[in-house]
Amino acid sequence: MKPGETPFIGAIDTNNGYRQFVSAEPNHTGGTITVNYNGSVAEAFYQPEPFRASDDVNVLYPKFEMTPYTAMFICALIRRERFRFNYGRKWHLDRMNESIVRLPTTGTKEPDWAAMETYIKSLPYSTSIAA
């Protein structure tokens, strides 16, 4: 890959998954969550900008209005599932589709997005999250 301006997300556990910047066009939009199923299995990151991803990374597109704060909350819950998966039992797309990540809910059993956002905003350094 040639150096360029497009973030390349790999199956690593640091730097928000950014491995390098490449000249290839992005193949995913921003506002998504990346989850490694190879390498650093179950490492999850919020990707705010368009990017290109390695084949070792699943990209989750939200079916709801996801803010950076709710994305951070969801990433933390995804990382807690790490103990179920490893190099010999990868969290590939089929297993991911069967997985349940439990979210806090409202009285109507809908996800409580406001509570998730409020919690993340209450944490130290949350002002560093670009909304």
GURO-442791 format. One record per residue: residue in three letters; x, y, z of N, C-alpha, C, O in turn; residue number from 1. Coordinates in steps of 0.02 Angstrom, whole numbers, plus 50000, padded with zeros to 5 digits. Example, Ala and Ser with C-alpha at 12.3 -4.5 7.8 and 13.67 -1.06 7.14 Angstrom:
<atoms>
 res neast nnorth   nup caeast canorth  caup ceast cnorth   cup oeast onorth   oup   n
 Ala 50660  49716 50390  50615   49775 50390 50660  49835 50390 50712  49834 50423   1
 Ser 50642  49888 50354  50684   49947 50357 50645  50002 50394 50670  50057 50402   2
</atoms>
This chain:
<atoms>
 res neast nnorth   nup caeast canorth  caup ceast cnorth   cup oeast onorth   oup   n
 Met 50042  49941 50000  50000   50000 50000 50044  50062 50000 50096  50065 50033   1
 Lys 50023  50110 49963  50060   50172 49959 50035  50221 50011 49975  50221 50027   2
 Pro 50079  50263 50039  50057   50313 50088 50007  50361 50057 50010  50377 49998   3
 Gly 49960  50384 50098  49910   50430 50074 49871  50461 50132 49898  50469 50187   4
 Glu 49809  50479 50119  49768   50516 50167 49713  50474 50200 49683  50496 50248   5
 Thr 49700  50414 50174  49644   50373 50199 49667  50330 50259 49715  50293 50253   6
 Pro 49632  50335 50316  49649   50291 50372 49638  50218 50354 49587  50200 50324   7
 Phe 49685  50176 50371  49679   50104 50361 49673  50072 50429 49718  50077 50471   8
 Ile 49617  50037 50440  49603   50005 50505 49622  49932 50501 49597  49895 50458   9
 Gly 49666  49910 50546  49688   49841 50548 49666  49808 50613 49635  49840 50656  10
 Ala 49681  49744 50620  49661   49705 50679 49712  49714 50735 49742  49666 50759  11
 Ile 49721  49776 50756  49768   49791 50811 49728  49820 50869 49670  49839 50862  12
 Asp 49760  49823 50927  49724   49844 50987 49742  49914 51012 49725  49932 51068  13
 Thr 49776  49953 50971  49796   50020 50991 49777  50072 50938 49759  50054 50882  14
 Asn 49782  50135 50956  49775   50190 50909 49710  50188 50870 49708  50206 50811  15
 Asn 49656  50168 50903  49589   50164 50872 49588  50117 50812 49545  50123 50768  16
 Gly 49635  50070 50810  49639   50023 50754 49675  50051 50693 49686  50015 50645  17
 Tyr 49695  50116 50696  49730   50146 50639 49799  50114 50633 49839  50115 50679  18
 Arg 49811  50085 50576  49875   50053 50562 49921  50100 50524 49981  50104 50538  19
 Gln 49892  50135 50476  49930   50182 50434 49880  50222 50392 49820  50209 50394  20
 Phe 49905  50269 50355  49865   50307 50307 49886  50285 50237 49945  50283 50222  21
 Val 49837  50269 50195  49851   50241 50129 49820  50283 50074 49778  50326 50086  22
 Ser 49843  50270 50012  49818   50309 49954 49752  50281 49927 49720  50316 49887  23
 Ala 49732  50221 49946  49670   50191 49921 49610  50231 49947 49613  50262 50001  24
 Glu 49556  50229 49909  49494   50263 49929 49463  50227 49989 49471  50167 49995  25
 Pro 49427  50263 50031  49391   50230 50087 49340  50180 50060 49308  50192 50008  26
 Asn 49332  50124 50095  49280   50076 50075 49225  50071 50129 49181  50028 50124  27
 His 49229  50114 50180  49177   50118 50232 49167  50191 50252 49213  50231 50249  28
 Thr 49106  50206 50271  49090   50273 50294 49109  50281 50367 49119  50232 50403  29
 Gly 49113  50343 50389  49123   50356 50460 49058  50345 50498 49006  50331 50468  30
 Gly 49061  50351 50564  49002   50340 50606 48987  50267 50615 48929  50248 50625  31
 Thr 49039  50225 50612  49031   50152 50618 49076  50127 50675 49117  50163 50702  32
 Ile 49066  50063 50691  49109   50030 50741 49146  49974 50707 49115  49935 50670  33
 Thr 49211  49969 50718  49250   49914 50692 49264  49865 50748 49278  49884 50805  34
 Val 49259  49800 50732  49272   49747 50780 49320  49696 50749 49306  49669 50695  35
 Asn 49376  49685 50781  49425   49637 50755 49400  49566 50767 49378  49549 50822  36
 Tyr 49405  49524 50716  49390   49453 50726 49452  49411 50717 49450  49350 50724  37
 Asn 49506  49442 50700  49571   49409 50694 49621  49454 50729 49606  49513 50742  38
 Gly 49678  49429 50746  49727   49471 50781 49703  49485 50851 49696  49439 50892  39
 Ser 49690  49548 50867  49665   49568 50933 49589  49559 50933 49551  49607 50926  40
 Val 49567  49497 50942  49497   49478 50936 49453  49518 50985 49470  49524 51044  41
 Ala 49397  49544 50960  49346   49580 50998 49368  49650 51020 49335  49681 51062  42
 Glu 49421  49675 50992  49439   49745 51005 49392  49787 50962 49387  49775 50902  43
 Ala 49359  49836 50992  49308   49876 50957 49326  49949 50961 49347  49974 51013  44
 Phe 49316  49984 50905  49331   50056 50902 49277  50092 50863 49249  50066 50815  45
 Tyr 49263  50153 50883  49218   50197 50846 49260  50232 50793 49313  50259 50808  46
 Gln 49236  50232 50731  49270   50265 50676 49230  50325 50653 49178  50316 50621  47
 Pro 49251  50386 50669  49212   50445 50652 49217  50466 50578 49172  50498 50552  48
 Glu 49271  50447 50545  49284   50470 50476 49284  50410 50428 49293  50353 50450  49
 Pro 49274  50422 50363  49279   50368 50314 49348  50335 50317 49398  50369 50332  50
 Phe 49351  50270 50304  49414   50232 50312 49413  50171 50267 49363  50154 50237  51
 Arg 49470  50139 50263  49478   50075 50229 49495  50024 50283 49534  50039 50328  52
 Ala 49465  49964 50280  49476   49915 50332 49508  49851 50305 49498  49832 50248  53
 Ser 49547  49820 50348  49577   49756 50334 49522  49703 50331 49467  49713 50357  54
 Asp 49536  49647 50298  49488   49591 50297 49480  49559 50366 49434  49519 50375  55
 Asp 49523  49576 50413  49519   49547 50481 49474  49587 50527 49472  49575 50588  56
 Val 49438  49636 50499  49397   49681 50539 49325  49680 50512 49314  49687 50452  57
 Asn 49277  49670 50557  49206   49677 50538 49185  49749 50552 49204  49778 50603  58
 Val 49146  49777 50508  49122   49846 50516 49047  49843 50530 49008  49815 50492  59
 Leu 49028  49873 50587  48958   49874 50608 48927  49941 50590 48950  49993 50613  60
 Tyr 48876  49939 50549  48839   49999 50529 48777  50004 50573 48737  49957 50576  61
 Pro 48767  50060 50608  48709   50066 50652 48644  50071 50614 48640  50099 50559  62
 Lys 48592  50043 50643  48524   50049 50616 48484  50099 50658 48423  50096 50660  63
 Phe 48520  50143 50690  48491   50194 50734 48537  50254 50733 48592  50250 50706  64
 Glu 48515  50309 50761  48556   50370 50765 48609  50359 50819 48593  50359 50878  65
 Met 48671  50350 50799  48725   50335 50846 48770  50396 50854 48799  50421 50805  66
 Thr 48776  50420 50915  48822   50475 50929 48890  50445 50948 48894  50385 50962  67
 Pro 48943  50484 50947  49007   50458 50970 49004  50432 51042 49040  50385 51059  68
 Tyr 48962  50461 51083  48957   50440 51153 48923  50372 51159 48947  50329 51197  69
 Thr 48869  50362 51123  48837   50296 51126 48882  50244 51093 48882  50186 51114  70
 Ala 48919  50263 51042  48966   50217 51010 49020  50195 51060 49037  50136 51062  71
 Met 49046  50241 51099  49096   50223 51150 49068  50174 51201 49103  50128 51222  72
 Phe 49006  50184 51221  48973   50139 51268 48967  50070 51238 48983  50020 51270  73
 Ile 48944  50066 51176  48936   50002 51142 49003  49968 51132 49008  49907 51141  74
 Cys 49055  50005 51114  49122   49976 51106 49145  49943 51171 49175  49889 51170  75
 Ala 49133  49976 51227  49152   49947 51292 49116  49881 51305 49146  49834 51330  76
 Leu 49052  49878 51288  49014   49816 51297 49039  49761 51251 49043  49703 51270  77
 Ile 49056  49779 51189  49082   49730 51142 49148  49701 51168 49159  49641 51165  78
 Arg 49191  49744 51194  49256   49721 51220 49247  49672 51278 49289  49628 51288  79
 Arg 49193  49680 51316  49180   49635 51372 49164  49564 51349 49165  49517 51389  80
 Glu 49149  49555 51286  49134   49489 51258 49197  49452 51236 49194  49394 51214  81
 Arg 49254  49484 51243  49318   49457 51220 49333  49388 51248 49361  49346 51213  82
 Phe 49314  49375 51310  49331   49312 51342 49299  49252 51306 49322  49196 51313  83
 Arg 49247  49263 51267  49213   49209 51232 49250  49188 51168 49238  49134 51141  84
 Phe 49296  49230 51145  49327   49219 51080 49403  49225 51086 49428  49259 51130  85
 Asn 49438  49192 51040  49511   49196 51039 49535  49174 50970 49496  49169 50923  86
 Tyr 49599  49162 50964  49627   49145 50899 49595  49081 50871 49584  49076 50811  87
 Gly 49582  49032 50915  49553   48968 50893 49478  48971 50883 49449  48929 50848  88
 Arg 49445  49020 50913  49372   49028 50906 49359  49101 50890 49342  49141 50934  89
 Lys 49368  49118 50828  49363   49188 50807 49291  49212 50807 49244  49174 50799  90
 Trp 49284  49278 50818  49218   49309 50818 49202  49332 50748 49194  49392 50736  91
 His 49197  49284 50702  49183   49302 50632 49110  49325 50626 49072  49323 50674  92
 Leu 49091  49346 50566  49026   49377 50556 48967  49333 50575 48919  49357 50604  93
 Asp 48970  49268 50560  48915   49224 50579 48906  49221 50655 48849  49226 50679  94
 Arg 48960  49214 50691  48955   49213 50765 48934  49281 50791 48896  49285 50840  95
 Met 48957  49334 50759  48939   49401 50781 48863  49412 50772 48831  49442 50815  96
 Asn 48836  49388 50717  48764   49395 50705 48723  49356 50756 48665  49374 50769  97
 Glu 48750  49303 50784  48716   49264 50835 48726  49291 50906 48690  49271 50952  98
 Ser 48772  49336 50914  48789   49362 50981 48739  49414 51004 48707  49449 50964  99
 Ile 48731  49417 51070  48688   49467 51101 48731  49511 51145 48765  49487 51190 100
 Val 48728  49576 51133  48762   49624 51175 48706  49661 51212 48666  49695 51181 101
 Arg 48704  49654 51277  48649   49681 51317 48660  49755 51331 48712  49775 51358 102
 Leu 48610  49795 51313  48611   49867 51323 48563  49886 51379 48515  49850 51391 103
 Pro 48575  49942 51413  48525   49966 51461 48462  49986 51423 48465  50011 51367 104
 Thr 48404  49975 51455  48341   49989 51421 48298  50037 51462 48309  50048 51521 105
 Thr 48249  50065 51427  48199   50108 51459 48144  50063 51486 48147  50002 51480 106
 Gly 48093  50094 51515  48035   50056 51540 47998  50021 51484 47962  49973 51497 107
 Thr 48005  50044 51422  47972   50013 51365 48016  49961 51331 48000  49937 51277 108
 Lys 48072  49944 51363  48120   49894 51338 48155  49915 51274 48181  49872 51238 109
 Glu 48156  49979 51260  48195   50006 51205 48264  50024 51232 48269  50040 51291 110
 Pro 48317  50023 51191  48383   50044 51216 48379  50115 51244 48349  50159 51214 111
 Asp 48411  50125 51301  48411   50191 51333 48472  50230 51310 48522  50235 51345 112
 Trp 48467  50258 51250  48523   50295 51220 48544  50354 51263 48603  50368 51269 113
 Ala 48495  50389 51292  48511   50447 51333 48552  50428 51394 48600  50463 51411 114
 Ala 48535  50372 51426  48574   50350 51485 48645  50331 51465 48693  50347 51501 115
 Met 48653  50298 51408  48720   50279 51384 48762  50341 51371 48820  50345 51391 116
 Glu 48732  50390 51337  48768   50452 51322 48785  50490 51385 48841  50515 51392 117
 Thr 48738  50495 51431  48750   50530 51494 48807  50497 51533 48849  50532 51561 118
 Tyr 48808  50431 51535  48860   50395 51571 48929  50411 51541 48975  50428 51578 119
 Ile 48936  50405 51476  49001   50418 51444 49022  50491 51455 49080  50504 51468 120
 Lys 48975  50537 51451  48991   50607 51462 49012  50621 51534 49046  50671 51547 121
 Ser 48994  50578 51581  49011   50587 51651 49083  50564 51667 49109  50579 51721 122
 Leu 49114  50528 51622  49180   50500 51634 49235  50552 51626 49227  50600 51587 123
 Pro 49290  50544 51663  49347   50589 51653 49370  50585 51580 49369  50532 51550 124
 Tyr 49390  50640 51554  49417   50647 51486 49364  50640 51432 49381  50639 51373 125
 Ser 49300  50636 51450  49248   50631 51398 49244  50693 51355 49218  50691 51300 126
 Thr 49270  50749 51380  49270   50810 51340 49318  50804 51280 49315  50844 51234 127
 Ser 49360  50753 51280  49405   50741 51224 49371  50707 51165 49399  50704 51111 128
 Ile 49311  50681 51176  49273   50648 51123 49242  50701 51079 49203  50743 51104 129
 Ala 49258  50700 51016  49230   50749 50969 49160  50727 50949 49150  50674 50921 130
 Ala 49112  50769 50964  49042   50751 50947 49023  50776 50879 48967  50765 50856 131
</atoms>
